[in-house]
Amino acid sequence: MSQSGSQAAAFFRDVRQSGVVWLVRDDDGSPTHLSADGTRSLPFWSTSPRAKRAAKIWGAGFALSPCPWTPGAVAYCPMPPGMDS
């Protein structure tokens, strides 16, 4: 299995066990870019420690948000007002 394949397998195993994905964001949202079609992809992490490492890299002010995840559904991670763009 490739490194990316083993990482993907670990991600899904962790999420299946915990029922949670983690989003890193601050008052301005997540540090992501808009795609060419104007949509935003939000990076999720499968464990709190992995999300904490990303928040530390991005700098002060970033916090973790746990988002419930159910098999066959999407993560529900509501955005505070003003962070949905």
DSSP file (Angstrom, degrees, kcal/mol; ACC not computed):
  #  RESIDUE AA STRUCTURE BP1 BP2  ACC     N-H-->O    O-->H-N    N-H-->O    O-->H-N    TCO  KAPPA ALPHA  PHI   PSI    X-CA   Y-CA   Z-CA
    1    1 A M              0   0    0      0, 0.0     5,-0.0     0, 0.0     0, 0.0   0.000 360.0 360.0 360.0 139.3    0.0    0.0    0.0
    2    2 A S     >  -     0   0    0      1,-0.1     4,-2.5     4,-0.0     5,-0.2  -0.225 360.0-107.7 -69.9 165.4    1.3    3.5   -0.8
    3    3 A Q  H  > S+     0   0    0      1,-0.2     4,-2.2     2,-0.2     5,-0.2   0.919 122.5  48.5 -61.8 -42.7    1.9    6.0    1.9
    4    4 A S  H  > S+     0   0    0      1,-0.2     4,-2.3     2,-0.2    -1,-0.2   0.876 110.7  52.1 -66.3 -34.6   -1.1    8.0    0.9
    5    5 A G  H  > S+     0   0    0      2,-0.2     4,-2.3     1,-0.2    -2,-0.2   0.902 110.4  46.7 -66.3 -40.8   -3.2    4.9    0.8
    6    6 A S  H  X S+     0   0    0     -4,-2.5     4,-2.2     2,-0.2    -2,-0.2   0.865 112.2  51.3 -70.0 -34.5   -2.1    3.9    4.3
    7    7 A Q  H  X S+     0   0    0     -4,-2.2     4,-2.4    -5,-0.2    -2,-0.2   0.909 110.6  48.4 -67.1 -41.0   -2.8    7.5    5.6
    8    8 A A  H  X S+     0   0    0     -4,-2.3     4,-2.4     2,-0.2     5,-0.2   0.914 111.1  50.7 -64.1 -42.1   -6.3    7.4    4.0
    9    9 A A  H  X S+     0   0    0     -4,-2.3     4,-2.3     1,-0.2    -2,-0.2   0.914 111.1  48.4 -61.6 -42.4   -7.0    4.0    5.6
   10   10 A A  H  X S+     0   0    0     -4,-2.2     4,-2.7     2,-0.2    -1,-0.2   0.899 109.8  53.3 -64.5 -40.6   -5.9    5.3    9.0
   11   11 A F  H  X S+     0   0    0     -4,-2.4     4,-2.5     1,-0.2     5,-0.2   0.958 112.5  42.8 -57.8 -52.7   -8.1    8.4    8.6
   12   12 A F  H  X S+     0   0    0     -4,-2.4     4,-2.4     1,-0.2    -1,-0.2   0.864 113.3  52.1 -67.0 -35.8  -11.2    6.4    7.9
   13   13 A R  H  X S+     0   0    0     -4,-2.3     4,-2.0    -5,-0.2    -1,-0.2   0.945 111.9  46.6 -62.4 -47.6  -10.4    3.9   10.6
   14   14 A D  H  X S+     0   0    0     -4,-2.7     4,-2.5     1,-0.2     5,-0.3   0.917 114.8  46.3 -60.4 -45.1  -10.0    6.7   13.2
   15   15 A V  H  X S+     0   0    0     -4,-2.5     4,-3.0     1,-0.2     5,-0.3   0.896 110.8  52.2 -67.9 -40.2  -13.2    8.5   12.1
   16   16 A R  H  < S+     0   0    0     -4,-2.4    -1,-0.2    -5,-0.2    -2,-0.2   0.895 114.2  44.2 -61.8 -39.2  -15.2    5.2   12.1
   17   17 A Q  H  < S+     0   0    0     -4,-2.0    -2,-0.2    -5,-0.2    -1,-0.2   0.896 124.8  31.0 -72.8 -41.1  -14.1    4.5   15.6
   18   18 A S  H  < S-     0   0    0     -4,-2.5    -2,-0.2     2,-0.2    -3,-0.2   0.783  87.5-140.2 -91.6 -28.7  -14.6    8.0   17.1
   19   19 A G  S  < S+     0   0    0     -4,-3.0    50,-3.0    -5,-0.3     2,-0.3   0.703  70.0 100.3  73.1  19.4  -17.5    9.3   15.0
   20   20 A V  E     -A   68   0A   0     -5,-0.3     2,-0.3    48,-0.3    -1,-0.2  -0.995  51.1-166.9-139.0 141.0  -15.8   12.7   14.9
   21   21 A V  E     -A   67   0A   0     46,-2.4    46,-3.1    -2,-0.3     2,-0.4  -0.885  23.4-131.4-116.4 159.3  -13.7   14.7   12.4
   22   22 A W  E     -AB  66  45A   0     23,-3.0    23,-2.4    -2,-0.3     2,-0.4  -0.927  15.5-166.5-118.8 134.6  -11.7   17.8   13.4
   23   23 A L  E     -AB  65  44A   0     42,-2.4    42,-2.7    -2,-0.4     2,-0.5  -0.935  11.5-146.3-116.6 140.3  -11.7   21.2   11.7
   24   24 A V  E     +A   64   0A   0     19,-0.5     2,-0.3    -2,-0.4    40,-0.2  -0.926  36.4 141.5-107.1 128.4   -9.1   23.9   12.4
   25   25 A R  E     -A   63   0A   0     38,-2.4    38,-3.1    -2,-0.5     5,-0.2  -0.982  31.3-155.5-157.5 165.8  -10.4   27.5   12.1
   26   26 A D  B >   -C   29   0B   0      3,-2.2     3,-1.7    -2,-0.3    36,-0.1  -0.565  57.5 -66.8-127.7-164.4  -10.2   31.0   13.6
   27   27 A D  T 3  S+     0   0    0      1,-0.3     3,-0.1    34,-0.2    35,-0.1   0.742 135.5  49.4 -62.5 -22.1  -12.6   34.0   13.5
   28   28 A D  T 3  S-     0   0    0      1,-0.4    -1,-0.3    55,-0.0     2,-0.3   0.432 117.9-111.0 -95.7  -0.4  -12.0   34.3    9.8
   29   29 A G  B <   -C   26   0B   0     -3,-1.7    -3,-2.2     2,-0.1    -1,-0.4  -0.718  58.4 -23.5 108.0-160.0  -12.6   30.6    9.0
   30   30 A S        -     0   0    0     -2,-0.3     2,-2.4    -5,-0.2    -5,-0.2  -0.650  63.9-110.9 -91.1 148.6  -10.2   27.9    7.9
   31   31 A P  S    S+     0   0    0      0, 0.0     2,-0.3     0, 0.0    -1,-0.1  -0.443  73.6 125.5 -79.5  72.3   -7.0   28.7    6.2
   32   32 A T        -     0   0    0     -2,-2.4     2,-0.3    10,-0.0    10,-0.1  -0.841  54.3-122.8-126.4 163.5   -8.1   27.3    2.8
   33   33 A H        -     0   0    0     -2,-0.3     8,-0.7     8,-0.1     2,-0.3  -0.707  25.6-109.9-104.1 156.4   -8.3   28.7   -0.7
   34   34 A L  B     -D   40   0C   0     -2,-0.3     6,-0.2     6,-0.2     5,-0.1  -0.635  34.8-125.4 -78.9 142.6  -11.2   28.9   -3.0
   35   35 A S    >   -     0   0    0      4,-3.3     3,-2.0    -2,-0.3    -1,-0.1  -0.242  35.7 -90.4 -77.2 176.1  -11.1   26.5   -6.0
   36   36 A A  T 3  S+     0   0    0      1,-0.3    -1,-0.1     2,-0.1    -2,-0.1   0.807 129.0  51.8 -58.6 -31.1  -11.4   27.8   -9.6
   37   37 A D  T 3  S-     0   0    0      2,-0.1    -1,-0.3     1,-0.0     3,-0.1   0.384 121.7-105.2 -90.6   5.7  -15.2   27.3   -9.4
   38   38 A G  S <  S+     0   0    0     -3,-2.0     2,-0.2     1,-0.3    -2,-0.1   0.456  78.3 128.6  90.4   0.7  -15.5   29.3   -6.2
   39   39 A T        -     0   0    0     -5,-0.1    -4,-3.3     1,-0.0     2,-0.5  -0.558  50.5-135.9 -88.2 157.2  -16.0   26.4   -3.8
   40   40 A R  B     -D   34   0C   0     -6,-0.2     2,-0.5    -2,-0.2    -6,-0.2  -0.943   5.6-151.2-116.2 130.7  -14.0   25.9   -0.7
   41   41 A S        -     0   0    0     -8,-0.7    -8,-0.1    -2,-0.5    -2,-0.0  -0.875  14.8-148.5 -97.2 127.6  -12.6   22.6    0.4
   42   42 A L        -     0   0    0     -2,-0.5     2,-0.3   -10,-0.1   -10,-0.0  -0.840  11.9-130.8 -98.9 127.1  -12.3   22.3    4.2
   43   43 A P        -     0   0    0      0, 0.0   -19,-0.5     0, 0.0     2,-0.3  -0.600  25.8-167.3 -76.7 133.1   -9.4   20.2    5.5
   44   44 A F  E     -B   23   0A   0     -2,-0.3     2,-0.3   -21,-0.1   -21,-0.2  -0.882   7.4-152.3-117.0 151.3  -10.5   17.7    8.2
   45   45 A W  E     -B   22   0A   0    -23,-2.4   -23,-3.0    -2,-0.3     3,-0.0  -0.892  14.2-140.0-119.8 154.0   -8.4   15.7   10.6
   46   46 A S  S    S+     0   0    0     -2,-0.3     2,-0.3   -25,-0.2   -26,-0.2   0.631  83.8  34.3 -90.0 -14.4   -9.3   12.3   12.1
   47   47 A T  S  > S-     0   0    0      1,-0.1     4,-1.9   -25,-0.1     5,-0.2  -0.975  75.4-122.6-139.3 153.8   -7.8   13.0   15.5
   48   48 A S  H  > S+     0   0    0     -2,-0.3     4,-2.7     1,-0.2     5,-0.2   0.906 110.8  55.7 -60.7 -44.4   -7.5   16.0   17.9
   49   49 A P  H  > S+     0   0    0      0, 0.0     4,-1.8     0, 0.0    -1,-0.2   0.888 108.2  48.7 -59.4 -37.3   -3.7   15.6   18.1
   50   50 A R  H  > S+     0   0    0      2,-0.2     4,-1.7     1,-0.2    -2,-0.2   0.914 112.5  47.8 -67.2 -41.5   -3.3   15.8   14.3
   51   51 A A  H  X S+     0   0    0     -4,-1.9     4,-2.6     1,-0.2    -1,-0.2   0.883 108.4  55.5 -65.4 -37.9   -5.6   18.9   14.2
   52   52 A K  H  X S+     0   0    0     -4,-2.7     4,-2.3     1,-0.2    -1,-0.2   0.885 104.9  53.0 -62.2 -38.5   -3.6   20.5   17.0
   53   53 A R  H  X S+     0   0    0     -4,-1.8     4,-1.9     2,-0.2    -1,-0.2   0.914 110.3  47.3 -63.2 -41.5   -0.4   20.1   15.0
   54   54 A A  H  X S+     0   0    0     -4,-1.7     4,-2.3     2,-0.2    -2,-0.2   0.924 111.0  51.2 -64.6 -43.7   -2.0   21.8   12.0
   55   55 A A  H  X S+     0   0    0     -4,-2.6     4,-1.3     1,-0.2     7,-0.3   0.890 109.2  51.4 -60.7 -39.2   -3.3   24.6   14.2
   56   56 A K  H  < S+     0   0    0     -4,-2.3    -1,-0.2     1,-0.2    -2,-0.2   0.895 109.3  50.1 -65.1 -40.4    0.2   25.1   15.7
   57   57 A I  H  < S+     0   0    0     -4,-1.9    -2,-0.2     1,-0.2    -1,-0.2   0.906 110.3  50.1 -63.5 -42.0    1.8   25.3   12.2
   58   58 A W  H  < S-     0   0    0     -4,-2.3    -1,-0.2     1,-0.2    -2,-0.2   0.718 114.0-122.5 -74.7 -20.5   -0.8   28.0   11.1
   59   59 A G    ><  -     0   0    0     -4,-1.3     3,-1.1    -5,-0.2    -1,-0.2  -0.455  43.9 -19.0 112.7 178.7   -0.2   30.1   14.2
   60   60 A A  T 3  S+     0   0    0      1,-0.2     3,-0.1    -2,-0.1    -4,-0.0  -0.200 112.1  39.6 -61.2 148.1   -1.9   31.7   17.2
   61   61 A G  T 3  S+     0   0    0      1,-0.3     2,-0.4   -35,-0.1   -34,-0.2   0.235  79.5 121.3  99.8 -13.5   -5.6   32.1   17.2
   62   62 A F    <   -     0   0    0     -3,-1.1    -1,-0.3    -7,-0.3     2,-0.3  -0.690  39.3-173.7 -87.7 137.0   -6.6   28.8   15.5
   63   63 A A  E     -A   25   0A   0    -38,-3.1   -38,-2.4    -2,-0.4     2,-0.3  -0.832  23.0-111.5-124.7 162.3   -8.9   26.5   17.5
   64   64 A L  E     -A   24   0A   0     -2,-0.3   -40,-0.2   -40,-0.2   -16,-0.0  -0.738  22.1-164.7 -95.8 142.3  -10.2   23.0   16.9
   65   65 A S  E     -A   23   0A   0    -42,-2.7   -42,-2.4    -2,-0.3     2,-0.3  -0.973  12.7-144.3-125.4 116.4  -13.8   22.2   16.2
   66   66 A P  E     -A   22   0A   0      0, 0.0   -44,-0.2     0, 0.0   -46,-0.0  -0.623  16.0-163.4 -77.3 138.6  -15.1   18.7   16.6
   67   67 A C  E     -A   21   0A   0    -46,-3.1   -46,-2.4    -2,-0.3    10,-0.2  -0.975  19.4-122.7-126.1 117.7  -17.6   17.8   14.0
   68   68 A P  E     -A   20   0A   0      0, 0.0     8,-1.6     0, 0.0     2,-0.4  -0.281  29.4-164.8 -58.1 141.6  -19.9   14.7   14.4
   69   69 A W        -     0   0    0    -50,-3.0     6,-0.1     6,-0.2     5,-0.1  -0.997   8.8-171.2-132.2 132.2  -19.6   12.2   11.6
   70   70 A T    >   -     0   0    0     -2,-0.4     3,-2.1     4,-0.3   -54,-0.1  -0.966  38.3 -95.1-121.7 143.3  -22.0    9.4   10.8
   71   71 A P  T 3  S+     0   0    0      0, 0.0     3,-0.1     0, 0.0   -55,-0.0  -0.258 110.7  14.9 -55.4 135.9  -21.3    6.7    8.2
   72   72 A G  T 3  S+     0   0    0      1,-0.3     2,-0.2    -3,-0.0    -3,-0.0   0.477 115.6  86.7  79.6   2.3  -22.9    7.5    4.8
   73   73 A A  S <  S-     0   0    0     -3,-2.1    -1,-0.3     3,-0.0     2,-0.2  -0.669  79.1-103.8-122.4 178.0  -23.5   11.1    5.8
   74   74 A V        -     0   0    0     -2,-0.2    -4,-0.3    -3,-0.1     2,-0.2  -0.663  43.1 -94.2 -98.4 160.3  -21.5   14.3    5.7
   75   75 A A        -     0   0    0     -2,-0.2     2,-0.7    -6,-0.1    -6,-0.2  -0.523  32.4-143.3 -70.9 140.1  -19.9   15.9    8.7
   76   76 A Y        +     0   0    0     -8,-1.6    -1,-0.1    -2,-0.2    -3,-0.0  -0.905  34.9 155.5-108.0 106.4  -22.0   18.6   10.3
   77   77 A C        -     0   0    0     -2,-0.7   -10,-0.1   -10,-0.2    -2,-0.1  -0.774  31.7-148.1-132.0  85.7  -19.8   21.4   11.5
   78   78 A P        -     0   0    0      0, 0.0    -2,-0.0     0, 0.0     6,-0.0  -0.238  10.7-134.0 -61.2 141.7  -21.8   24.6   11.7
   79   79 A M        -     0   0    0      1,-0.1     3,-0.1     5,-0.0     5,-0.1  -0.789  19.6-117.4 -94.2 134.5  -19.9   27.8   11.0
   80   80 A P    >   -     0   0    0      0, 0.0     3,-2.1     0, 0.0     4,-0.1  -0.279  55.4 -68.8 -61.5 158.8  -20.4   30.7   13.3
   81   81 A P  T 3  S+     0   0    0      0, 0.0     0, 0.0     0, 0.0     0, 0.0  -0.198 123.9  20.7 -52.2 136.6  -21.9   33.8   11.7
   82   82 A G  T 3  S+     0   0    0     -3,-0.1     3,-0.3     1,-0.0     0, 0.0   0.365 104.2  87.3  87.6  -4.9  -19.6   35.4    9.1
   83   83 A M    <   +     0   0    0     -3,-2.1   -53,-0.2     1,-0.2   -57,-0.0   0.251  60.3  88.9-108.8  12.6  -17.5   32.3    8.6
   84   84 A D              0   0    0      1,-0.2    -1,-0.2    -4,-0.1   -55,-0.0   0.308 360.0 360.0 -96.7  10.8  -19.5   30.6    5.9
   85   85 A S              0   0    0     -3,-0.3    -1,-0.2     0, 0.0    -2,-0.1   0.449 360.0 360.0-107.1 360.0  -17.8   32.2    2.9
